[in-house]
Amino acid sequence: MPKLQTLIETLHRDLQPVREGAVASYIPELAKVDPQRFGISGVTTDGQVFEVGDTAHNFTFQSLPMFFVSVMALEDHGREVLRDRVGVEPTGDPFNSIIRLDEGSKRPYNPMINAGAIATTSLIKGKNPTDKLNRLLAMFEGYMGHDIFVDMPTFMSERATGHRNRAMAHLMLNFGMIGEDIETALDLYFQQCAVMVTCHDLAVMAATLANQGQNPITQQRAVRPDYVRDLLSVMYTCGMYNRAGEWAYRVGIPAKSGVSGGILAVVPGRAGIATFSPAIDEHGNSVRGVRVFEGLSQEYGLHLFDLSMGRCSFAKAIEHPAN
């Protein structure tokens, strides 16, 4: 058995008893989720799969697809237009903060927070709302390798309670960061948050980025390699909400979390790794998930600046031992 499989099974067993954190109850549908669900999945750039726990359990994307949507906006409009609307700087504020929108350039700090995600979503092209949604779903399917769908109860739940996101949209309209059709942009934003995925799906998506934009399972190209660099750069500095600095210091690889309990991370050139555990901390990150990645990074020297171990340790961990 490869060392990686042994380690994730050990981490899963050791962290299963953890009871810290709580589900995101401010979204009614998320409040119903079992907080004891827990899965770890890894997919390598050559298509190997390492998994343990609830890796096939469906849950909603929430903010996990924000950076993928920003790449579609990049493809639709180019770098200059996107940078005029959304920055690439990390923020020490919570992901749903409104305060920074009234400062400086009036644009959201980055596409990984709610305001930035709404702004990038408003840039998605399409003949009508249905066409825009279908384009987004097709893009996600390219990364995952199978058909997906929007969970309507979650969409309606978020639409009915998303007053803070609606306030952000109106503030950005006031500053000229988004167009007049606020409700269409918000519906598309709430719909992408309500897409159903699994921990395995997240690992495949991350592995596609690790593989320079080519899905290692289907062998189909999901995104241009030069856009992967843009995406990973913002993930590294901004992907873990206002814990991004601590993550960069302790784990050291590009990652994105969501309040539904998912985390996906990229080991460039090697693998995508994902975790699912719905109990989140005060920053919106999965408690168990963060600890899994801290354990993996420490064991295999995954940190981008860990020159003592580099990538050789991880490469050996995913090898099948000789018979």
C-alpha positions in Angstrom: 0.0 0.0 0.0 1.4 3.5 -0.9 2.5 5.6 2.1 -0.1 8.3 1.3 -3.0 5.9 1.7 -1.7 4.7 5.1 -1.2 8.3 6.3 -4.7 9.6 5.3 -6.2 6.5 7.0 -4.3 7.3 10.1 -5.3 11.0 10.0 -8.9 10.1 9.4 -8.9 7.7 12.4 -7.1 10.2 14.7 -9.2 13.2 13.8 -12.6 11.5 13.7 -13.2 12.1 17.5 -12.6 15.9 17.1 -15.8 17.8 18.1 -14.6 21.4 17.7 -16.3 23.8 15.4 -20.0 23.9 14.2 -21.9 23.7 10.9 -22.8 27.0 9.1 -26.2 27.5 10.6 -26.7 30.9 9.1 -27.7 29.1 5.9 -30.8 27.1 6.8 -30.0 24.1 4.6 -26.5 23.8 5.9 -27.7 23.7 9.4 -29.2 20.3 8.7 -25.9 18.7 7.8 -24.4 15.9 10.0 -21.2 17.5 11.5 -19.6 14.1 11.9 -19.2 13.5 8.2 -15.5 13.2 7.3 -13.7 12.3 4.1 -10.2 12.7 2.7 -9.4 12.2 -1.0 -6.3 12.5 -3.1 -5.9 12.3 -6.9 -2.5 12.4 -8.6 -1.6 13.9 -11.9 -1.3 10.3 -13.3 -4.8 9.4 -12.2 -4.1 7.4 -9.0 -6.8 7.8 -6.3 -6.3 7.6 -2.5 -9.4 7.9 -0.3 -10.9 7.3 3.1 -14.2 8.1 4.7 -17.2 10.0 3.3 -15.6 10.9 -0.1 -18.7 10.1 -2.1 -21.2 12.1 0.1 -22.8 15.0 -1.7 -22.7 18.5 -0.3 -22.9 22.0 -1.7 -20.0 24.0 -3.2 -20.6 27.2 -1.4 -17.6 29.4 -2.0 -15.3 26.6 -3.3 -15.9 27.4 -7.0 -15.1 31.2 -6.7 -11.7 31.0 -8.3 -13.0 28.7 -11.1 -15.6 31.3 -11.9 -13.0 34.1 -11.9 -11.1 32.1 -14.6 -14.2 32.0 -16.7 -14.5 35.8 -16.3 -10.9 36.0 -17.3 -11.5 34.0 -20.4 -14.6 36.1 -21.3 -13.0 39.5 -20.8 -9.2 39.3 -20.4 -6.9 40.2 -17.5 -7.3 44.0 -17.7 -11.1 44.1 -17.4 -11.1 41.6 -14.6 -8.4 43.5 -12.7 -10.4 46.7 -13.1 -13.3 45.0 -11.3 -11.6 42.7 -8.8 -8.2 42.9 -7.1 -5.8 40.1 -6.1 -4.9 41.2 -2.6 -5.5 39.2 0.6 -7.7 40.8 3.3 -7.7 40.3 7.0 -11.5 40.8 7.1 -14.2 38.1 7.2 -15.3 36.6 3.8 -18.6 38.4 4.0 -17.3 41.8 5.0 -18.7 45.0 3.4 -16.4 47.5 5.0 -13.5 47.4 2.5 -15.9 48.1 -0.5 -16.1 51.7 0.6 -12.3 52.3 0.6 -9.7 53.0 -2.0 -10.5 51.7 -5.5 -14.0 50.6 -4.5 -13.4 47.2 -6.0 -13.4 43.9 -4.0 -10.0 42.9 -2.7 -10.0 39.5 -4.4 -12.3 37.0 -6.1 -12.2 34.6 -3.1 -14.4 36.7 -0.8 -18.2 37.1 -1.4 -18.0 40.6 -2.9 -15.3 39.5 -5.3 -17.2 36.4 -6.3 -20.4 38.4 -7.0 -18.4 40.8 -9.1 -16.7 38.1 -11.2 -20.0 36.2 -11.5 -21.6 39.4 -12.9 -19.0 39.3 -15.7 -20.0 35.8 -17.0 -21.3 36.1 -20.6 -24.5 34.4 -21.9 -27.6 35.0 -24.0 -29.8 34.8 -20.9 -29.7 33.6 -17.3 -30.1 30.0 -18.3 -27.3 30.2 -20.8 -25.0 31.7 -18.2 -25.8 28.9 -15.7 -25.3 26.2 -18.3 -21.9 27.7 -19.2 -20.9 27.6 -15.6 -22.1 24.0 -15.1 -20.2 22.9 -18.2 -17.1 24.5 -17.0 -17.3 22.8 -13.6 -18.1 19.5 -15.4 -14.8 19.8 -17.3 -12.9 19.9 -14.1 -14.8 17.1 -12.5 -15.4 14.8 -15.5 -19.2 14.2 -15.0 -22.6 15.9 -15.0 -23.6 18.0 -12.0 -26.7 19.8 -10.8 -27.9 22.6 -8.6 -29.6 21.7 -5.3 -32.8 23.7 -5.5 -33.6 23.7 -1.7 -30.1 25.2 -1.0 -30.4 27.7 -3.8 -33.8 28.9 -2.6 -32.6 29.0 1.0 -29.6 31.2 0.1 -31.7 33.4 -2.2 -34.2 34.0 0.6 -31.6 34.7 3.3 -28.8 36.4 1.3 -29.5 39.9 2.4 -25.8 40.7 3.2 -24.7 39.6 -0.3 -27.5 41.6 -1.8 -26.3 44.7 0.1 -22.8 44.1 -1.3 -24.1 43.9 -4.8 -26.0 47.2 -4.4 -22.9 48.9 -3.0 -20.8 47.7 -5.9 -23.4 48.9 -8.3 -23.2 52.3 -6.7 -19.4 52.3 -7.4 -19.8 51.0 -10.9 -18.1 47.6 -10.2 -21.1 45.6 -11.5 -24.0 46.2 -14.0 -27.6 47.1 -13.4 -29.0 43.5 -13.5 -28.2 42.7 -9.9 -30.7 40.0 -9.4 -29.5 37.9 -12.4 -25.9 38.1 -11.0 -27.0 37.2 -7.5 -29.1 34.3 -8.7 -26.1 32.9 -10.7 -23.9 33.4 -7.6 -26.4 31.6 -5.3 -26.8 28.8 -7.9 -23.0 28.2 -8.1 -22.9 28.0 -4.3 -25.7 25.3 -4.4 -24.0 23.0 -6.9 -23.7 19.5 -5.5 -20.2 18.0 -5.3 -18.3 15.3 -3.4 -14.9 15.3 -1.7 -13.7 13.1 -4.6 -14.9 15.7 -7.1 -12.9 18.4 -5.3 -9.8 16.3 -5.4 -10.2 15.7 -9.2 -10.7 19.5 -9.7 -7.5 20.2 -7.7 -5.6 17.5 -9.6 -6.7 19.1 -12.8 -5.0 22.3 -11.7 -1.9 20.4 -10.5 -1.8 18.9 -14.0 -1.7 22.3 -15.7 -5.4 22.4 -16.5 -5.8 18.9 -17.9 -8.2 16.5 -16.1 -6.0 13.5 -15.1 -9.0 11.1 -15.2 -10.7 12.1 -18.5 -7.6 13.6 -20.1 -9.7 16.6 -21.3 -8.3 20.1 -21.0 -10.4 22.2 -18.6 -8.4 25.5 -18.6 -5.4 27.0 -20.3 -2.0 26.4 -18.5 -1.3 30.2 -18.3 -4.6 30.8 -16.5 -3.7 28.0 -14.0 -0.8 30.2 -12.8 -3.1 33.1 -12.2 -5.5 31.0 -10.3 -3.0 29.2 -8.1 -1.4 32.6 -7.2 -4.6 34.0 -5.8 -5.5 30.7 -4.2 -2.2 30.7 -2.3 -2.6 34.2 -0.9 -6.4 34.5 -0.5 -8.1 31.1 -0.6 -8.5 30.4 3.1 -10.6 33.5 4.0 -8.9 35.6 6.8 -6.8 32.6 7.8 -4.9 32.7 4.5 -1.7 34.0 6.1 -1.7 31.3 8.8 -2.4 28.6 6.1 0.5 29.9 3.9 2.8 29.7 7.0 1.8 26.3 8.3 0.7 24.4 5.2 2.1 26.3 2.3 0.2 25.1 -0.8 -2.6 26.8 -2.8 -6.0 26.0 -1.4 -9.6 27.1 -1.2 -12.2 26.4 1.5 -16.0 26.6 1.7 -18.4 27.0 4.6 -20.0 23.7 3.7 -16.9 22.0 5.1 -14.8 21.3 2.0 -11.2 22.2 1.3 -9.3 21.6 -1.9 -5.6 22.1 -2.3 -3.1 21.7 -5.1 0.4 20.2 -4.9 1.7 21.6 -8.2 2.8 18.9 -10.6 1.9 16.1 -8.2 -1.7 15.9 -7.0 -4.9 17.5 -5.8 -6.1 16.8 -2.3 -9.5 17.5 -0.7 -11.2 17.1 2.6 -14.8 17.2 3.7 -15.9 17.8 7.3 -18.8 20.2 7.9 -17.8 21.6 11.3 -16.1 24.9 10.6 -14.1 27.3 12.7 -14.7 31.1 13.2 -13.0 31.8 9.9 -15.3 29.5 7.9 -12.7 26.7 7.4 -13.2 23.0 8.3 -11.6 22.2 11.6 -10.7 18.6 10.7 -9.8 19.6 7.2 -7.2 22.2 8.3 -5.6 19.6 10.6 -5.4 17.0 7.8 -3.5 19.4 5.6 -1.2 20.5 8.4 -0.4 16.8 9.0 0.2 16.1 5.3 2.4 19.1 4.9 4.5 18.3 7.9 5.0 14.7 6.9 5.8 15.2 3.3 7.3 18.7 3.2 4.6 20.0 0.9 5.2 23.7 1.8 6.3 25.5 -1.4 9.3 26.9 0.5 10.4 23.7 2.2 13.6 23.2 0.2 14.9 20.5 2.6 12.3 17.9 1.6 11.0 19.3 -1.7 8.6 17.1 -3.6 10.7 13.9 -3.5 9.1 12.8 -0.2 5.6 13.2 -1.5 6.5 11.5 -4.8 7.7 8.4 -2.9 4.5 8.4 -0.8 2.3 7.9 -3.9 4.4 5.1 -5.3 3.1 1.6 -5.1 5.8 -0.6 -3.4 7.4 -3.3 -5.5 5.9 -6.7 -5.1 
